[in-house]
Amino acid sequence: MIGLAYFLIIWLGVGLLTGIKFIFVDQDYDEEFKELMDKETSVGMERNLANLFFINKLNVLAFFMLIGLLPLIIRVTKLFKRG
């Protein structure tokens, strides 16, 4: 049971750090990105979901916390495929 607790703490911690990096370091969360998302999504439900997701930074942080280690794993696998 303690192992599961440690795993969840690591999962959420890495997700939080990834979300903070996405917002503040990569500077991907800006007005240009929101406009691009509006243009790329079709009219209807997809556009509404994109607008809901990018309303504020807390939604982005919550999303990254829930997906946890997945962005880190994807980035590492891309590095190995490139090299």
C-alpha distances in whole Angstrom, upper triangle without the diagonal:
4,5,5,6,9,10,11,13,14,15,17,18,20,21,23,25,26,27,29,30,32,33,35,35,36,38,37,37,41,43,45,41,41,45,44,41,44,46,44,43,45,46,44,40,39,41,40,36,37,39,36,34,36,37,35,33,30,30,29,27,25,25,24,21,20,21,20,20,23,26,25,25,28,30,29,30,33,34,34,36,38,39
4,5,5,6,9,10,11,12,14,15,16,18,20,21,22,24,26,27,28,30,32,33,33,34,36,36,36,39,42,44,41,41,44,44,41,44,46,44,43,45,47,45,41,40,42,40,37,37,39,36,33,35,36,34,32,29,29,29,26,24,25,24,20,20,21,19,19,22,25,24,24,27,29,28,29,32,33,32,35,37,37
4,5,5,6,9,10,11,12,14,15,16,18,20,21,22,24,26,27,28,30,31,31,32,35,34,34,38,41,42,39,39,43,42,39,42,44,42,41,43,45,43,40,38,40,39,35,36,38,35,32,34,36,34,31,28,28,28,25,23,24,22,19,19,19,17,16,19,22,21,20,24,25,24,26,29,29,29,31,34,34
4,5,5,6,9,10,10,12,14,15,16,18,20,21,22,24,26,27,29,30,30,31,33,32,32,36,39,40,36,37,40,39,37,39,42,39,38,40,42,40,36,35,37,36,32,33,35,32,29,31,33,31,28,26,25,25,22,20,21,20,16,16,16,14,15,18,21,20,19,23,24,24,25,28,29,29,31,33,34
4,5,5,6,9,10,11,12,14,15,16,18,20,21,22,24,26,27,28,29,30,32,31,31,35,38,39,36,36,39,39,36,39,41,39,38,41,42,40,36,35,37,35,32,32,34,31,28,30,31,29,27,24,24,24,21,19,20,19,15,15,16,14,15,18,21,20,21,24,25,25,26,29,30,30,32,35,35
4,5,5,6,8,10,10,12,14,15,16,18,20,21,22,24,26,27,27,28,30,30,30,34,37,38,35,35,39,38,36,39,41,39,38,41,42,41,37,36,37,36,32,33,34,32,29,30,32,29,26,24,24,24,20,19,20,18,15,15,16,13,14,17,19,18,18,22,23,22,24,27,27,28,30,32,32
4,5,5,6,9,10,11,12,14,15,16,18,20,21,22,24,26,26,26,29,28,28,32,35,36,33,33,37,36,33,36,38,36,35,38,40,38,35,33,34,34,30,30,32,30,27,28,30,28,25,23,23,22,19,18,18,16,13,13,13,11,11,14,16,15,15,19,20,19,21,24,24,25,27,29,30
4,5,5,6,8,10,10,12,14,15,16,18,20,21,22,24,25,25,27,27,26,30,33,34,31,31,34,34,31,34,36,34,33,36,37,35,32,30,32,31,27,27,29,26,24,26,27,25,22,20,20,19,16,14,15,14,10,10,11,9,10,13,16,15,16,19,21,21,22,25,26,26,28,30,31
4,5,5,6,9,10,10,12,14,15,16,18,20,21,22,23,24,26,26,25,29,32,33,30,31,34,34,32,34,37,35,34,37,38,37,33,32,33,32,28,28,30,27,24,26,27,24,21,19,19,19,15,14,16,14,10,11,13,10,11,15,16,16,17,20,21,21,23,25,26,27,29,31,31
4,6,5,6,8,10,10,12,14,15,16,18,20,21,21,22,24,24,24,28,31,32,29,30,33,33,31,34,36,34,33,36,38,37,33,31,33,32,28,28,29,27,24,25,27,25,21,20,20,18,15,15,16,13,10,12,12,8,9,12,14,12,14,17,18,17,20,22,22,23,26,27,28
4,6,5,6,9,10,11,12,14,15,16,19,20,20,21,23,22,22,26,29,30,27,27,31,30,27,30,33,31,30,33,34,33,30,28,29,29,25,25,26,24,21,23,25,22,20,18,17,16,13,12,12,10,8,8,8,5,6,9,11,11,12,15,16,16,18,20,21,22,24,26,27
4,6,5,6,9,10,10,12,14,15,16,18,19,20,21,21,20,24,27,28,25,25,29,29,26,29,32,30,29,32,33,32,29,27,28,27,23,23,24,22,19,20,22,19,17,14,15,13,10,9,10,8,5,7,8,6,8,11,12,12,14,17,17,18,21,22,23,25,27,28,29
4,5,5,6,9,10,11,12,14,16,16,17,18,20,20,20,24,27,28,25,26,30,29,27,30,33,31,31,34,35,34,31,29,30,29,25,25,26,24,21,21,23,20,17,15,16,14,11,11,13,10,7,10,11,8,9,12,13,12,15,17,17,18,20,22,22,24,26,27,28
4,5,5,6,9,10,10,12,14,15,15,16,18,18,19,22,26,26,23,25,28,27,25,29,31,29,29,32,34,33,30,28,28,28,25,24,25,24,20,21,23,20,17,16,16,14,11,12,12,9,7,10,9,6,6,9,9,8,11,13,13,14,17,18,19,20,23,24,24
4,5,5,6,9,10,10,12,14,15,15,17,16,16,20,23,24,21,21,25,24,22,25,28,26,25,29,30,29,26,24,25,24,21,20,22,20,16,17,19,17,14,13,13,10,8,8,8,5,4,7,6,4,6,8,8,9,11,13,13,15,17,18,19,21,23,24,26
4,5,5,6,9,10,11,12,13,14,16,16,15,19,22,23,21,21,25,25,23,25,28,27,26,30,31,30,27,25,25,25,21,20,21,20,16,17,18,15,12,11,12,10,6,8,9,6,5,9,10,8,10,12,11,12,15,16,16,18,20,21,22,24,26,27,28
4,5,5,6,9,10,10,11,12,14,15,15,18,22,23,20,22,25,25,23,26,29,27,27,31,33,32,30,27,27,27,24,22,23,22,18,18,20,17,13,13,14,12,9,11,12,9,8,12,12,9,10,12,11,10,14,15,14,16,19,19,19,22,24,24,25
4,5,5,6,9,10,10,10,12,12,13,16,20,21,18,19,23,22,20,24,26,24,24,28,30,30,27,24,24,25,21,20,21,20,16,16,19,16,13,13,13,10,8,11,10,7,8,11,10,8,9,10,8,8,11,12,11,13,16,16,17,19,21,21,23
4,5,5,6,9,10,10,11,11,10,14,17,18,16,16,20,20,18,21,23,22,22,26,27,27,24,22,22,22,19,17,18,17,13,13,15,13,9,9,10,7,5,8,8,5,7,10,10,9,11,12,10,11,14,15,14,17,19,19,20,23,24,24,26
4,5,5,6,7,9,10,11,10,14,17,19,16,17,21,21,20,23,25,24,25,28,30,30,27,25,24,24,21,19,20,19,16,14,16,13,9,10,12,9,7,10,11,9,10,13,13,12,14,15,13,13,17,17,16,18,21,21,21,24,26,26,27
4,6,5,5,6,8,9,10,13,17,18,16,17,21,20,20,23,25,24,25,28,30,30,28,25,25,25,22,20,21,21,17,16,18,15,12,13,14,11,10,13,13,10,12,15,14,13,13,14,11,11,15,15,13,16,19,18,18,21,23,22,24
4,6,6,5,7,6,7,11,14,15,12,14,17,17,16,19,21,20,21,24,26,27,25,22,21,22,19,16,18,18,14,13,15,13,10,12,12,9,9,12,11,9,12,14,13,13,14,14,10,12,15,14,13,16,18,17,18,21,22,22,24
4,6,6,6,6,5,8,12,13,11,13,16,16,16,18,21,20,21,25,26,26,25,22,21,21,19,16,16,16,13,11,13,11,7,10,11,8,8,12,12,11,13,16,15,15,17,17,14,15,19,18,17,20,22,21,22,25,26,25,27
4,6,5,8,8,10,14,15,14,15,18,19,19,21,23,23,24,28,29,30,28,26,24,24,22,20,20,20,17,14,16,13,10,13,14,12,11,15,15,13,15,19,18,18,19,19,16,17,20,20,18,21,23,22,22,26,27,26,28
4,5,8,10,12,15,16,15,17,20,19,20,23,24,24,25,29,31,32,30,27,26,27,24,21,22,22,19,17,19,17,13,16,17,14,13,17,17,15,17,20,19,18,18,18,15,15,19,18,16,18,21,20,19,23,24,23,24
4,5,8,10,14,13,12,15,17,16,17,20,21,21,22,26,28,29,28,24,23,24,22,19,20,21,18,16,18,16,14,16,17,13,14,17,16,14,17,19,18,17,18,17,14,14,18,16,14,17,19,17,17,21,22,20,22
4,5,7,10,10,9,12,14,14,15,18,19,19,21,25,26,27,26,23,22,23,21,18,18,19,16,14,16,14,12,15,16,13,14,17,17,15,18,20,20,19,20,20,16,17,21,19,17,20,23,21,21,25,25,24,26
4,6,9,9,7,9,12,11,12,15,16,16,17,21,23,24,23,20,18,20,18,14,15,17,14,11,14,13,11,15,14,11,13,16,15,14,17,19,18,18,19,18,14,16,19,17,16,19,21,19,20,24,24,22,25
4,7,8,6,7,11,11,11,13,16,16,17,20,22,22,21,18,17,17,16,13,13,14,11,8,10,9,8,12,11,9,11,14,13,13,16,18,17,18,20,19,16,18,21,19,18,22,24,22,23,27,27,26,28
4,6,5,6,9,10,11,13,15,16,17,20,21,23,22,19,17,18,17,14,13,15,13,9,11,10,10,14,14,12,14,17,17,17,20,21,21,22,24,23,20,22,25,23,22,25,27,25,26,29,29,28,31
4,5,5,6,9,10,11,12,14,16,19,19,21,21,18,15,16,17,13,12,14,13,10,11,11,12,16,16,14,17,20,19,19,22,24,24,25,27,25,22,25,28,26,24,28,30,27,29,32,32,31,33
4,5,5,6,9,10,11,12,14,17,19,21,21,18,16,17,17,14,13,16,15,12,13,14,15,18,18,16,19,21,20,20,24,25,24,26,27,25,22,25,27,24,23,27,28,26,27,30,30,28,31
4,5,5,6,9,10,10,12,16,17,19,19,16,14,15,15,11,11,14,12,9,12,13,13,16,15,13,16,18,17,17,21,22,21,22,23,22,19,21,24,21,20,24,25,23,24,28,27,26,29
4,5,5,6,9,10,11,14,15,16,16,13,11,12,12,8,8,11,10,7,9,11,12,15,14,12,16,18,16,17,20,21,21,23,24,23,20,23,25,23,23,26,27,25,27,30,30,29,32
4,5,5,6,9,10,13,14,16,16,14,11,13,14,10,10,13,13,10,12,14,16,19,17,16,20,21,20,21,24,25,24,26,28,26,23,26,28,25,25,29,29,27,29,32,31,30,33
4,5,5,6,9,12,14,16,16,13,11,14,14,10,11,15,14,12,14,16,17,20,18,16,20,22,19,20,24,24,23,25,26,24,21,24,26,23,23,26,27,24,26,29,28,27,30
4,5,5,6,10,11,13,13,10,8,11,10,7,8,11,10,9,12,14,15,18,15,14,18,19,17,18,21,21,20,23,24,22,19,23,24,21,22,26,26,24,26,29,28,27,31
4,6,6,8,9,11,12,9,6,9,10,7,7,11,12,10,12,15,17,19,17,16,20,21,19,21,24,24,23,26,27,25,23,26,28,25,25,29,29,27,30,33,31,31,34
4,6,8,9,12,14,11,9,12,13,11,11,15,15,14,16,19,20,23,20,19,23,24,22,23,27,27,25,28,29,27,24,28,29,26,26,30,30,27,30,33,31,30,34
4,7,10,12,13,10,9,12,13,10,12,15,15,14,17,19,20,23,20,19,22,23,20,21,25,25,23,26,27,24,22,25,26,23,23,27,27,24,27,30,28,27,31
4,7,9,9,6,5,9,9,8,10,13,13,13,15,18,20,22,19,18,21,22,19,21,24,23,22,25,26,23,22,26,26,23,24,28,27,26,29,31,29,29,33
4,6,8,6,6,9,11,10,12,14,15,16,18,21,23,24,21,21,25,24,22,24,27,26,25,28,29,26,25,29,29,26,28,31,30,29,32,34,32,32,36
4,7,7,6,8,11,11,12,14,16,16,17,21,23,25,22,22,26,25,23,25,28,27,27,30,32,29,28,31,32,29,31,34,34,32,35,37,35,36,39
4,6,6,6,9,10,11,13,15,16,17,20,23,24,20,21,25,24,22,24,27,25,25,29,31,28,28,31,32,29,31,35,34,33,36,38,36,37,40
4,5,5,6,9,10,10,12,14,15,19,21,21,18,19,22,21,19,22,24,22,22,26,28,25,25,29,29,27,29,32,32,31,34,36,35,36,39
4,5,5,6,9,10,11,12,14,17,19,20,16,16,20,19,17,19,22,20,20,23,25,23,22,26,26,24,26,29,28,27,31,33,31,32,35
4,5,5,6,9,10,11,12,16,18,19,16,16,20,20,17,20,23,22,21,25,27,24,23,27,28,25,27,30,30,29,32,34,33,33,36
4,5,5,6,9,10,11,14,17,17,14,15,19,18,16,19,22,21,21,24,27,25,24,28,29,27,28,32,32,30,33,36,35,35,39
4,5,5,6,9,10,13,15,15,12,12,16,15,13,16,18,17,17,21,23,21,20,24,25,23,25,28,28,28,30,33,32,33,36
4,5,5,6,9,11,13,14,11,11,15,15,13,15,18,17,17,20,22,20,19,23,24,22,23,26,27,25,28,31,30,30,33
4,5,5,6,10,12,13,11,12,15,15,14,17,19,19,19,22,25,23,22,25,27,25,26,29,30,29,31,34,33,33,36
4,6,5,8,11,11,8,10,13,13,12,15,17,17,18,20,23,22,21,24,26,25,26,29,30,29,32,34,34,34,37
4,6,7,9,9,6,7,10,10,9,12,14,14,14,17,20,18,17,21,23,21,22,25,26,26,28,31,30,31,34
4,6,7,9,7,7,11,12,11,13,15,16,16,19,21,20,18,21,24,22,22,26,27,26,28,31,31,30,33
4,7,9,7,9,12,13,13,15,17,18,19,21,24,23,21,24,27,25,26,29,30,29,31,34,34,34,37
4,6,6,7,9,11,12,13,15,16,18,19,22,22,20,23,26,25,25,28,30,29,30,33,34,34,36
4,5,5,6,9,10,11,12,14,16,16,19,19,18,20,23,22,22,25,27,26,28,31,31,31,34
4,5,5,6,9,10,10,12,14,15,18,19,18,20,23,23,23,26,28,27,29,32,32,33,35
4,5,5,6,9,10,11,13,14,17,17,16,19,22,21,22,25,26,26,28,31,31,31,34
4,5,5,6,9,10,11,12,15,15,13,16,19,18,18,21,23,23,24,27,28,28,30
4,5,5,6,9,10,10,13,14,13,15,18,18,18,21,23,23,24,27,28,28,30
4,6,5,6,9,10,13,14,14,16,18,19,20,22,24,24,26,28,29,30,32
4,5,5,6,9,12,11,11,14,16,16,17,20,21,21,23,26,26,27,30
4,5,5,6,9,9,8,11,13,13,14,17,18,19,20,23,24,24,27
4,6,5,9,10,10,12,14,15,16,18,20,21,22,24,26,27,29
4,5,9,10,11,13,14,15,17,19,20,21,23,25,26,27,29
4,6,6,8,10,11,12,14,16,16,18,20,21,22,24,26
4,6,7,8,10,11,13,14,16,17,19,20,22,23,25
4,6,5,6,9,10,11,12,14,16,17,18,20,22
4,5,5,6,9,10,11,12,14,16,16,18,20
4,5,5,6,9,10,11,12,14,15,17,19
4,5,5,6,9,10,11,13,14,16,17
4,5,5,6,9,10,11,12,14,16
4,6,5,6,9,10,11,12,15
4,6,5,6,9,10,11,13
4,5,5,6,9,10,11
4,5,5,6,9,10
4,5,5,6,9
4,6,5,6
4,5,5
4,6
4
